[in-house]
Amino acid sequence: MRLLITGGSGYVGAGILRRAPQEWKIAATYFAHPLEPSGVAAFRVDIRDTDAVNRLFTEFRPDVVIHTAALMAGDEMMATNVDGSRHVARAAMRSFDSAGAPLRTRLIHLSSDVIFDGEHAPYDEDAAPAPLTPYGESKARAEQGVTAEHANPIIVRTSLVYGFAPMDPRTRQTLDGAMPRLFTDEYRCPIFADDLADALIELAGSRRFIADPRAEAHTTNALSVLNIAGPQRLSRYEFGVKLARAFGVASRFQPALSASSPTPRPRDCALDITRAQQILKTRLQSVDAVLAQTSARSNG
Ligand SMILES: NC(=O)c1ccc[n+]([C@@H]2O[C@H](COP(=O)([O-])OP(=O)(O)OC[C@H]3O[C@@H](n4cnc5c(N)ncnc54)[C@H](OP(=O)(O)O)[C@@H]3O)[C@@H](O)[C@H]2O)c1
């Protein structure tokens, strides 16, 4: 198995790198931040550059690519998320094996719950995107792009990703008091980074759920969209309180209403994860279950 991870220097990508089976041949990309030394093949690639992406696929010839590379903000966000995702999907579809035969790399594309307007939760896999924010718009357009370029991508929609080894940036800011206000009326389904990594690795390793792009017809089990999030819907404020309690620090943030945000934000992006719970062996744990283990470890 040859697995390529775009965005190996990012929070989700690095988590996949830490947990992927040692016997797999793995390559990962970075752009501005070199990868931690990990023994995997590292490629510096700007996914906005279609030729560079093509060269990467020609050189590494992955069986599967997990495409995590993206930007959450900034002038380059649209080009990175929309054009970059298209480039990855196109290169995956046109890849060749070492004998020159079409390889057609299978594609797992990371998407987000903020492609929704937040007014019609819970969202299942058939829900239609209606983004409110520029980031949500870029991720919704990225989904369209990969679907246009690749015969059968799996689009994985996920929610707030949190973890402790290392700690994700948002949790760090929450505990450090760098987030002075947390919304009591903005709901998400936070997912533990290790669970997300394990679920993505399970998908990557399974021929059951990812259709072979070389096959004439889609297999009946093939997925096109899969929600992978935590099972516990929490407001950002409730989540912050739970984190502070688990780490034994005072809550250094105030409750606020999302209406106080200067720009429109999706209120409730809860994802329905029934399908993932039915088909995946990986257990998607609640925040309470994860924090109970984390507190027990830090107290022990
Ligand atoms: N984290 C969350 O809570 C969350 C929630 C929902 C969905 N998602 C989705 O999950 C995926 C991963 O998120 P994350 O939290 O791991 O993000 P992250 O930590 O910000 O990492 C982003 C990655 O994208 C790479 N990247 C940025 N611009 C690039 C470019 N032009 N060319 C190549 N690579 C580039 C970065 O490389 P360098 O750092 O080396 O520049 C980095 O490896 C994204 O698709 C995101 O939309 C995340």
Ligand as a Chemical Component Dictionary entry (heavy atoms), coordinates in Angstrom:
data_LIG
# 
_chem_comp.id                   LIG 
_chem_comp.type                 NON-POLYMER 
_chem_comp.pdbx_formal_charge   0 
_chem_comp.three_letter_code    LIG 
# 
loop_
_chem_comp_atom.comp_id 
_chem_comp_atom.atom_id 
_chem_comp_atom.alt_atom_id 
_chem_comp_atom.type_symbol 
_chem_comp_atom.charge 
_chem_comp_atom.model_Cartn_x 
_chem_comp_atom.model_Cartn_y 
_chem_comp_atom.model_Cartn_z 
_chem_comp_atom.pdbx_ordinal 
LIG N1  N1  N 0  -8.778  21.349 12.111 1  
LIG C1  C1  C 0  -10.114 21.375 12.115 2  
LIG O1  O1  O 0  -10.761 21.636 13.153 3  
LIG C2  C2  C 0  -10.871 21.034 10.842 4  
LIG C3  C3  C 0  -12.266 20.995 10.874 5  
LIG C4  C4  C 0  -12.957 20.668 9.713  6  
LIG C5  C5  C 0  -12.266 20.383 8.543  7  
LIG N2  N2  N 1  -10.914 20.449 8.537  8  
LIG C6  C6  C 0  -10.203 20.173 7.282  9  
LIG O2  O2  O 0  -9.169  19.234 7.557  10 
LIG C7  C7  C 0  -8.053  19.492 6.738  11 
LIG C8  C8  C 0  -6.789  19.596 7.584  12 
LIG O3  O3  O 0  -6.919  20.646 8.519  13 
LIG P1  P1  P 0  -5.734  20.961 9.544  14 
LIG O4  O4  O 0  -6.357  21.385 10.822 15 
LIG O5  O5  O -1 -4.745  19.849 9.543  16 
LIG O6  O6  O 0  -5.080  22.256 8.878  17 
LIG P2  P2  P 0  -3.648  22.893 9.194  18 
LIG O7  O7  O 0  -3.105  22.378 10.458 19 
LIG O8  O8  O 0  -3.802  24.364 9.033  20 
LIG O9  O9  O 0  -2.739  22.330 8.016  21 
LIG C9  C9  C 0  -2.905  22.782 6.704  22 
LIG C10 C10 C 0  -1.920  22.059 5.799  23 
LIG O10 O10 O 0  -2.098  22.567 4.463  24 
LIG C11 C11 C 0  -0.796  22.840 3.928  25 
LIG N3  N3  N 0  -0.875  23.877 2.910  26 
LIG C12 C12 C 0  -1.332  25.136 3.035  27 
LIG N4  N4  N 0  -1.192  25.801 1.851  28 
LIG C13 C13 C 0  -0.612  24.924 0.983  29 
LIG C14 C14 C 0  -0.205  25.000 -0.377 30 
LIG N5  N5  N 0  -0.380  26.112 -1.123 31 
LIG N6  N6  N 0  0.338   23.909 -0.939 32 
LIG C15 C15 C 0  0.514   22.780 -0.219 33 
LIG N7  N7  N 0  0.150   22.629 1.054  34 
LIG C16 C16 C 0  -0.401  23.707 1.661  35 
LIG C17 C17 C 0  0.014   23.284 5.128  36 
LIG O11 O11 O 0  1.397   23.166 4.829  37 
LIG P3  P3  P 0  2.492   24.120 5.548  38 
LIG O12 O12 O 0  2.030   24.333 6.968  39 
LIG O13 O13 O 0  3.756   23.330 5.448  40 
LIG O14 O14 O 0  2.487   25.371 4.764  41 
LIG C18 C18 C 0  -0.454  22.274 6.175  42 
LIG O15 O15 O 0  0.245   21.060 6.029  43 
LIG C19 C19 C 0  -8.373  20.741 5.934  44 
LIG O16 O16 O 0  -8.807  20.352 4.655  45 
LIG C20 C20 C 0  -9.509  21.395 6.709  46 
LIG O17 O17 O 0  -10.346 22.137 5.868  47 
LIG C21 C21 C 0  -10.191 20.770 9.659  48 
# 
loop_
_chem_comp_bond.comp_id 
_chem_comp_bond.atom_id_1 
_chem_comp_bond.atom_id_2 
_chem_comp_bond.value_order 
_chem_comp_bond.pdbx_ordinal 
LIG N1  C1  SING 1  
LIG C1  O1  DOUB 2  
LIG C1  C2  SING 3  
LIG C2  C3  SING 4  
LIG C2  C21 DOUB 5  
LIG C3  C4  DOUB 6  
LIG C4  C5  SING 7  
LIG C5  N2  DOUB 8  
LIG N2  C6  SING 9  
LIG N2  C21 SING 10 
LIG C6  O2  SING 11 
LIG C6  C20 SING 12 
LIG O2  C7  SING 13 
LIG C7  C8  SING 14 
LIG C7  C19 SING 15 
LIG C8  O3  SING 16 
LIG O3  P1  SING 17 
LIG P1  O4  DOUB 18 
LIG P1  O5  SING 19 
LIG P1  O6  SING 20 
LIG O6  P2  SING 21 
LIG P2  O7  DOUB 22 
LIG P2  O8  SING 23 
LIG P2  O9  SING 24 
LIG O9  C9  SING 25 
LIG C9  C10 SING 26 
LIG C10 O10 SING 27 
LIG C10 C18 SING 28 
LIG O10 C11 SING 29 
LIG C11 N3  SING 30 
LIG C11 C17 SING 31 
LIG N3  C12 SING 32 
LIG N3  C16 SING 33 
LIG C12 N4  DOUB 34 
LIG N4  C13 SING 35 
LIG C13 C14 SING 36 
LIG C13 C16 DOUB 37 
LIG C14 N5  SING 38 
LIG C14 N6  DOUB 39 
LIG N6  C15 SING 40 
LIG C15 N7  DOUB 41 
LIG N7  C16 SING 42 
LIG C17 O11 SING 43 
LIG C17 C18 SING 44 
LIG O11 P3  SING 45 
LIG P3  O12 DOUB 46 
LIG P3  O13 SING 47 
LIG P3  O14 SING 48 
LIG C18 O15 SING 49 
LIG C19 O16 SING 50 
LIG C19 C20 SING 51 
LIG C20 O17 SING 52 
# 
